[in-house]
Amino acid sequence: MNATKKRTREVLTLEFPDNALLAGLTGVHQKHFVRLEQKLGVRLAMRGNLVSVEGPARDRAATVLRALYARLEAGEAVGTAELESEIRFADESGVEVAEGTGTPMVKSWAGRTAHARSPAQAAYLDLMRTHPLVFGIGPAGTGKTYLAAAFGAHLLYERRVERLILSRPALEAGERLGFLPGDLKEKIDPYLRPLHDALFQVIGEPCNKLMEQGVIEVAPLAFMRGRTLSRAFVILDEAQNCTAPQMKMFLTRLGEDSRMVVTGDPSQSDLPGGRPEGLNEALQILHGIEGAAVARFSEKDVVRHALVTRIVAAYNAAEVRKAQAARKDEA
């Protein structure tokens, strides 16, 4: 990206060489600029292909603009979600993204890309690149499963692995659905639908063909017993619903030249008593072991609807108040 910048004492001026991309940068009726001004407390003005940024947070605003412009140069569409993710990334990291790179990303399949939308997501991608076993721990909506699927598709596309395997426990979320009709596939499909959705997001239509060929496999956790998974990228989703024996069984499936990602939200366990025993035990036992790493997310990393962030924060605050009240009662 070839945007250049000129500084004065109060104003930073960015120059963008391709005028054809400026409409995508500003948004319809300059809505992207308006949002950036509201979020970071800066003032933006455009004259020709020059954009001036004024205010204490001008460096962060410039980081966002450069990252958005880099996306446009790469042929990507830039909308509200992309703007919000770049604002979050620049605001939380405090470090400007290297010019021309945008936020950390992976090419998932045939031109599709998946971008990190927060520093925690960037760290998560980095850990998946450097460790054969990674735990992604945090609340719903933080991109744990999506980024793992995207990185697995990236390795598959580059032929660094031969298979992509996704699994999760077949456990209802607090409801007892009883006996489901149909054959085995029809019975387990409802449990595996979130994994199917993640795959289609990062791969698209080729996903069906790859699943028919056995290159991509989506299966319940119970189907992993007795297998050795070699030359594969393996994802265990909803790990907070694993018992301790199930977790040990799954982790020991790791074969030659394989990598594994385990994702879970300890606050949403559907096990009896609501305790994520298998996940907590694994995190404790494997702490500090060579080759294993943990990426932790918070409500600030939620990338769904903005209200989801506030919902997660409200529930966390309620849990803290409940724990404080319990301690007072004991005293």
Summary of the structure (lengths in Angstrom):
residues: 331
radius of gyration: 22.3
end to end distance: 61.3
largest distance: 70.5
contacts: 1026
relative contact order: 0.12
helix: 49%
strand: 19%
